[in-house]
Structures are given as C-alpha cells and as structure tokens.
C-alpha cells in the first residue's frame, strides 16, 4: 500500500470520536424511531414522482402507508420506465431509511480530512458560507468559486452560483464519462447522442455493443428495449474483453484485446467500403469528404487488425457483413462511459462514422430525432457577466470541449492559473471517487478557502469539507421539472411523498436561502418551489394540480424518424455528415480517425478495467441497506487460468497493487473464463474509507484509488482511465 493510502486507512480506522466527530455527527443509531410523516397520518396514499437513484429519472409511484414509506414502483404512464423500475429504483426506499445518512448541518472543527464536526443550525451554516464567499469575491473575484454538480437536483445551486457571478460550473459526467462520445458525434453529425441516448434499440435488427454493458450498466429504458430486441430476434454483436451479461445474448462475441477498439472499428469500416456494402444512397446524399475517408481506410484490413485486436479476419468480415445485412436498422451503440485511453473522442467518432456508413442516423432501428415539451423557464434577472471567463480550458487548449472540464478546474485550483480558485461547492457527486488521481483532488482541496458539500450521505468528499449540508432524499423533496428529450414529449414532476426524518432540507430551499443571505434575493422572486413550478407550467398551458396527481403529462406524438417526416439536418460546417472533418484538420488533428497503439501491461501485471452493477449507482448507494443486501461488496474478475497459476480461487481475498505502488483494500476473487487473461475487472464505487458510512466502510475495494494515472483527450479534455495496471497480492483469509 502506498504510504499515503496506508496512513489514511489506519488513521480513519483507529480514529476516536471527538468534537461530535465521525458517525456520531452524521447519523442516529439505527434503532432510533422515525419521525411520523405529516403528509398522511392514516391510510394508504399512492404519490407519483420520479427517481433519483441514477440520472435516468424514471417515473415512479410511491406508496405511503399510515405516513410511512412502503414501496416504490414504476409509473405505467411514464415512457422512460414503462411502469417498471430497475433494482436500484425499487430499492430507493432504502435511501429514506438509511441510518448512515446525514442529519443536520455540520461545520468542520479540525484539519480537513479528519472528519471532526460540530452540528450547527442552518442559519449558522449559511452565515459561515456567506462570509467566506464574500471574502473570496473581494480578494479574487466571483470566478474563484466553482460548483461541481451531478443530476437535476443541482439546478437551483447552479442558479445561485451564476447569480453570485461565477461561470465555473461543471459535472464529472462530461470529462470523466460521456464527453468524448458527445464530441465524436458532434464532430460527425453536428449533434450529440443526448441523455437518455437517442437509440432505437427496440427496433434494431442488428445491435452492436462495444464495451457497453447493457443489463449491468442499468439504464432502465435501454435495458427494457434490449430485452425487446432480443425477443424480436435481433442479431447481437458484442466486442468486450469480458463476457458480460449482454455478451450472453450475442450471436457473435468478440473477446477483444483492451485498448484496440479503434482498430476493430477501422477494420469493420474497411470491409464495408471495400466490399461496397455500405449504404451508398445515404452516404451520397448526406455525406461530406467520403473519398478522403475511404482512402484513409486502405491500410486497415482485417488481417492487419488481427494481431492488434486478437479477432480473426474471418470474424471481422462476418460481423461487418452482418451489420450490412440489416442496414439501416443496424445500431452500433455509442456507449456512455467513454473515457478509456485518451484518444476516446476519435474512437467515438469512428463509432459515429460506422453508423453513418450504415445509414442509421435518423432511421428506425438506429437513432431517432428526440422530441420534447415546450415549458418556458422562469423569468429571472440577467446574471452578472464574468470578467475573467471560465478557468478550466485556458487558451482553448482542448478546442472541442463544449462543457467545462472538472479536471481543468482542479488543475487551476492547484496552480492558481489562469487565475486562483479558492472555493468549491460539491453537489451529489463524490469527487474523491469520481475524479482520477485522488492525491491531486486532495492537493486541490488543501488550496481552498471554502469547501461546501451538499449530499445525503457522509461520503469521502464530505470528509474533506468545511461545511456539510444534509439534503433531503428525492422522495422527500421537490426538484425542477423534468422536460426530457425522448421518443415522445412529456413533462414529469418530482414531489415529496414523505417528510425528511430530521433536519435535512431540499436543495431548492438551500439555494434560495443562501442567495438571500448573500444579498441575491432578487434572483428568487418566488415564495417557494410550488409557486415556481406552477408559474412554469401555467406559462406552458399546463396544470400543476394535474401534474401532481399524475406525475407526468404527455404531449402529442411527433415524427422521430426521417421517413416519418422528422427533419434530417446536420449542424456541421458542411451541412452534411463529415466523414472527413475540416474542423479537426484546421485544429491540427486527424480529420479521419487513425489508430495508435496503447501500452500493454508489464510482465506479471494486468490492465485494470471497471464498470457498473445493476443494483448500485456509482459510489452513492452502498449504505442503502436494501441495495447492499443484493451486493455488499465488489469482486475482482480474474481469468481462471491465471488464477490457477497464481494459486487463487473464487472467494479468496487479494489486494491490487498498481504501477505507482498504491495498494487497494482487500477484495474477493472471482475466477472465471469470462474475462481475458491480460486484464482484471471490478465494479466501481466500493472500498469506502469515510467512517460515517458505517455500513459500507471497508467493504470491497476502490478502483478509483488505483486510478492514479490518466490520459487526457487532446480534443476535449476527457480523462482516459483504463491505462492503469495492477498486480495481485494474496490477502490473509478473512472470516
């Protein structure tokens, strides 16, 4: 174990309670009685809302019995959930009853990271924050405060911080997740894939998954559509170093060598072009620069790709021909978590180009044009104009970063360049586990004058905060309207179904109150959230009372495919699909994707891969008793032949040691033939070291701790994290 990691683990394991410290400040004893709800004293109520266990925002109906939350089910009127929730959604009840959750506002009373706190009133917490923010604004300007937020719940805090004057508002979902994919598709089509993704999986006749773990990465609508596609007899092609659940449904499983996905994509496109199997009419009508693109593919034969990928030429040709057979109803899934190796925007652009060859953009069984309701925003005063601009991307060094870069803000916090960042607000994202290189995050935190964390659980980032504000969970609060871009237009409401058990508050209340304390009350001209929501809905000609009763109001269907009348336009410089990109060429990048080798594991080491589980969301749900009952800790997948060579078997415990000598907590072995011998795999989000998370503390291992290195995408600043290598160290038998 690295010296930092060992010291930190021993320190938090042996710490004693001081100044209302640790778990005592965070939570009541599990046996403490719940406060009765004022919402329903007797009888049964069914109250619609939408879920927040992940970002998908599925429509749900909560059942409350005699004032106590009983269960959560899918809302059959909701096009996202279609009446069925995933395991996380139905387990959302556990978020309300979680005995480890934050209870009251806390102010740090010792060194950062020691998790020693004093409970304070909300007025005291806001007075402390406002004083610090006033000093930062006077000394450095409002831009010196940044907000990191995840999910729709951050909307009102974003509003308050914009009113304060900062443009530095970001989310890890861009640079640590979907950003390369969005940049790749935008450079090709002039549009992003969106979220939820605009994929018509249920009508696909051929579905291609490249490292996309549908069924494990549990995005409800997509998983239901995947089941529809399988039931309809669609051909499934999966390229993945691991035999995933999705791979078990595949006609063709390609156990690709990690780091070589772009080589396979280029070889597939070579086959389609050289054999004349691509959609010639579609490409001729909508394509730009096809001749240069086709010429660039000449070297990338299946024979060339074989030693790179480990996939036989005959298999590459057979799968390419299978895609061609079903075009345009062939969907090469764009994935979501696309930050792998540092050239990810170009790899995602290759995915976009492969779909373009098949004519799937705008076609049934491919990508649809999403629809949405027209619900006007609230008429706020204009925000103050920033004099310094954003801090994350100085000199536009990542020219295709169309959203702020989290690691760019972190870097500026460390270096003070292009200007100092002295305050962070962190909403609903555990930056210790969300960002690569934990040491860099902690170094940045130590340069701050203020760190405020708003969350429902006392996670690792909360342990470093100056002020911790306990948020009501999604079943206890209103949030902003969900006006989703999806197959059909709709607007959905999140509303409280039970009261918060202690002194937790909704995010909108915190944001409004903080603005008022800082003299920014003019940015909140509404009395409460219901007045705000009613104003927006009335402006749209909709009824707030109807929405509260139904949870969702659906709009009139709209055409979503080109052959139904949906416009097929491309917001690129050429106005067409750019097979050859003048934008990239002008910026000094390859106008057509080019394959570059990535380093392979040293002798005796394995590439570290990580992913999701269907019952957990990132590192947010391990203290949820219902969800942790289904998966209490993660495992490390090791090829069975490798395990035998190392004299390991399933159930043994090991520690993973990375190339920088960082050693993980103990993790259980899963020895299996379902993974290649050159890599290991683990589910993200475990190995918690925050002692306030009593239930999740020390269970499993953290992949984030081992991701000390990352490769930055030169196009958009994403952090490729699949470049770390580990060895295995046996651990003494655990009882």
PyMOL commands that set and color helices and strands:
alter all, ss='L'
color gray80, all
select helices_A, chain A and resi 3-14+22-26+87-90+93-97+122-140+142-144+152-164+172-189+201-203+220-231+247-249+261-274+280-286+290-296+302-309+313-325+344-358+394-396+406-415+431-434+438-446+462-464+474-476+507-517+521-523+529-539+544-550+562-564+582-586+625-630+640-645+703-706
alter helices_A, ss='H'
color red, helices_A
select strands_A, chain A and resi 44-50+59-65+68-74+106-108+117-119+145-149+169-170+206-210+235-239+252-254+287-288+330-332+423-427+450-455+467-470+482-483+490-492+552-554+577-578+606-611+635-639+653-658+667-672+679-683+711-712+719-720+725-730
alter strands_A, ss='S'
color yellow, strands_A
deselect
rebuild
show_as cartoon
